[in-house]
Amino acid sequence: MNALLDRATVSGVDDAIAIDDLVELDAAFPFVEFGILLSGHRAGSPRYPSKRWLDGLAEIAPYCPLRLSAHLCGRWAAMACEGDWSFTNSLPWGDLNVQRVQINFPRSPGDLDAGRFFDGLRRHAPTRQCIFQVDKIDDWLVTAARKADIDAVPLYDVSRGGGSSPDRWPEPLDGIYCGYAGGIDPDNARDEARKIEHVASGPFWIDAESGLREAQRDQLDLDRVRAYLEAAAEHLRSASPSAP
């Protein structure tokens, strides 16, 4: 199985971005996924969309399905780890057509009651791929979840949100779809994808967030987003076996 980039995630879409812009980006770059950061306390602030914005996104979902991943953060991530998904009652959870759910673990996964955590995932995200933000030490959790019939995949961010890319990316679990984040931006996306190909054993995705934003206002910069996606598209064209 060849290592091949097949998805580029734009994380941190929020109220400052028109939903029509997401639709246009999806039409131009069909491999794009939009990462929605969900937090009860931060909703409506930069990177964390408000319920009103999410309601608008849910309204178009039946007519214009987008690739969406919901990234659970802060207290809501902690609740999900405890098997408590009551926070979804305050969200248009069933209408968003989210295909993947990412758990940004608030503490070491080693402290989890894995049985309770897995049961919550099976009940509240039964048809969704579950992304675990882990490092190599935590790979056991992905393996355990898959043995429990959960479609779990790892996201490796060795910077732990610090926004810096490593000299060498972690090798993934054999044969399991995986993602990479940390320090990826429009200027280095192609180079980082090449570096990942040297270690990945199959299809993978990349995820960018801080590198796509205006630093002063902490606002998503659509020009940077387009440049990042174009860099990913160029890599896909150059890596394709059918490319001239």
C-alpha positions in Angstrom: 0.0 0.0 0.0 1.6 3.3 -1.1 1.8 6.3 1.1 -0.4 9.0 -0.4 -1.9 12.2 0.9 -5.6 12.1 0.4 -7.0 14.8 2.6 -6.0 18.3 3.8 -7.8 19.6 6.9 -8.3 23.3 7.6 -8.9 23.5 11.3 -10.4 26.4 13.2 -13.1 27.6 10.9 -15.3 30.0 12.8 -17.8 32.9 12.7 -15.3 35.1 10.8 -15.7 32.8 7.8 -18.7 32.9 5.6 -20.2 29.4 5.0 -20.4 30.2 1.3 -16.6 30.5 1.4 -16.4 26.9 2.7 -18.7 25.7 -0.2 -16.4 27.5 -2.7 -13.3 25.9 -1.3 -14.9 22.5 -1.3 -15.8 22.9 -5.0 -12.2 23.9 -5.9 -10.5 21.4 -3.6 -12.6 18.3 -3.2 -10.0 16.7 -0.8 -10.4 19.5 1.8 -11.9 18.8 5.2 -13.0 21.5 7.6 -12.1 21.0 11.3 -14.7 22.5 13.6 -13.3 23.1 17.1 -16.1 22.7 19.7 -15.9 24.1 23.2 -18.6 25.2 25.6 -16.7 28.0 27.1 -15.0 29.3 24.0 -17.9 29.2 21.5 -18.1 32.4 19.5 -14.4 33.3 20.0 -11.7 32.9 17.4 -11.3 29.3 16.2 -14.5 28.2 18.0 -17.7 28.8 16.1 -20.9 29.9 17.8 -24.1 27.8 17.9 -25.6 30.3 15.4 -22.9 29.7 12.9 -23.2 25.9 13.4 -26.9 26.2 12.9 -26.2 27.9 9.5 -23.8 25.1 8.6 -26.4 22.5 9.5 -29.0 24.1 7.3 -26.9 23.6 4.2 -25.7 20.1 5.1 -28.5 18.3 3.2 -27.9 20.2 0.0 -24.1 20.7 0.0 -22.4 18.0 2.0 -18.9 19.1 3.1 -16.1 17.0 4.7 -16.4 18.0 8.3 -14.5 16.8 11.5 -15.7 17.9 14.9 -12.7 18.5 17.3 -13.8 18.2 20.9 -11.8 20.5 23.2 -11.5 21.4 26.8 -14.3 20.3 29.1 -16.3 18.7 26.3 -13.4 16.5 25.4 -13.1 15.6 29.1 -16.8 14.7 29.2 -16.5 12.5 26.1 -13.6 10.7 27.8 -15.9 10.0 30.7 -18.6 8.7 28.4 -20.8 11.8 28.9 -22.0 13.3 25.6 -24.7 15.5 27.1 -23.0 18.5 25.6 -24.3 17.5 22.2 -27.8 18.6 23.4 -26.7 22.2 22.9 -25.4 21.6 19.4 -27.1 20.7 16.0 -25.1 17.5 16.4 -27.4 15.2 14.3 -27.8 17.8 11.5 -24.2 18.8 10.9 -23.3 15.6 8.9 -20.0 15.4 10.7 -18.1 12.4 9.3 -15.2 12.4 11.8 -14.9 13.2 15.5 -11.5 14.2 17.0 -10.8 13.9 20.7 -8.2 16.5 21.9 -7.4 14.7 25.1 -7.2 17.1 28.1 -4.9 14.8 30.0 -2.9 11.7 29.5 -5.0 8.9 27.8 -3.3 6.6 30.3 -5.8 7.9 32.9 -8.9 7.0 30.9 -11.5 4.4 31.8 -11.2 3.0 28.3 -14.4 0.9 28.6 -16.5 3.9 29.5 -14.8 6.0 26.8 -15.3 3.4 24.1 -19.0 2.9 25.1 -19.7 6.6 24.7 -18.1 6.6 21.3 -20.1 3.6 20.2 -23.4 5.2 21.4 -22.9 8.8 20.2 -20.5 8.5 17.2 -21.4 5.0 15.9 -20.9 5.7 12.2 -18.1 8.3 12.5 -14.4 7.8 12.3 -12.8 8.7 15.6 -9.5 10.7 15.6 -7.3 10.4 18.6 -4.7 13.1 19.0 -1.8 11.0 20.3 1.9 10.6 20.4 3.7 7.3 19.9 3.4 6.5 23.6 -0.4 6.6 23.3 -0.7 4.3 20.3 -2.1 1.6 22.5 -5.4 3.5 22.7 -5.9 3.4 19.0 -5.2 -0.3 18.9 -7.5 -1.0 21.8 -10.3 1.1 20.3 -10.1 -0.8 17.0 -10.3 -4.1 18.8 -13.5 -2.7 20.4 -14.9 -2.2 16.9 -14.3 1.6 16.8 -13.0 3.1 13.6 -10.1 4.9 15.5 -7.2 6.6 13.7 -4.3 8.5 15.1 -3.4 12.2 14.6 0.3 12.8 15.4 1.0 16.3 16.5 4.4 16.1 18.2 4.4 19.8 18.9 1.3 19.3 21.1 -0.3 22.4 19.6 2.9 24.4 19.6 2.9 24.8 15.8 6.3 23.4 15.0 7.1 20.6 12.6 9.7 17.9 13.5 12.8 16.9 11.6 11.2 13.5 11.2 7.5 12.6 11.5 6.4 9.6 13.6 6.0 6.3 11.9 2.3 5.3 12.0 0.7 2.1 13.2 1.0 -0.4 10.4 -1.8 -0.3 7.9 -3.9 2.3 9.8 -4.9 5.6 8.2 -3.2 8.4 10.0 -2.9 12.2 10.2 -0.1 14.7 10.9 -0.3 18.2 12.3 2.1 20.7 13.8 3.8 23.6 12.0 2.3 22.9 8.5 1.5 26.0 6.5 1.2 27.1 2.9 5.0 27.6 2.6 6.0 24.1 3.7 3.0 21.9 3.0 4.5 20.2 0.0 7.8 19.6 1.7 6.2 18.2 4.9 4.0 15.9 2.8 7.1 14.5 1.2 8.7 14.0 4.6 5.6 12.2 5.8 5.6 9.9 2.7 9.0 8.6 3.9 7.5 7.2 7.1 3.8 6.6 6.2 2.9 3.1 5.1 -0.5 4.0 3.5 -2.9 6.9 2.9 -2.6 9.9 5.3 -3.9 13.4 5.9 -2.4 16.6 7.0 -4.0 19.2 9.3 -3.1 22.9 9.5 -4.5 25.6 11.8 -2.2 28.3 13.2 -0.3 28.5 10.0 -3.4 29.6 8.2 -4.3 32.5 10.4 -3.5 36.2 10.7 -1.4 36.3 13.8 -2.5 39.7 15.1 -6.2 39.1 14.8 -6.1 35.3 15.1 -8.4 35.1 12.1 -8.4 32.6 9.4 -6.8 34.1 6.2 -8.6 32.8 3.1 -5.6 33.6 0.9 -3.4 31.4 3.1 -6.0 28.7 3.2 -6.1 28.6 -0.6 -2.3 28.6 -0.9 -2.2 25.7 1.5 -4.8 23.7 -0.4 -3.1 24.5 -3.7 0.2 23.3 -2.3 -1.5 20.1 -1.3 -3.1 19.8 -4.7 0.3 20.3 -6.4 1.7 17.5 -4.2 -1.1 15.2 -5.1 -0.6 15.9 -8.8 3.2 15.3 -8.6 2.8 12.1 -6.5 0.1 10.6 -8.6 1.2 7.5 -10.6 -0.6 8.9 -13.6 1.2 12.2 -13.4 3.4 12.9 -16.5 
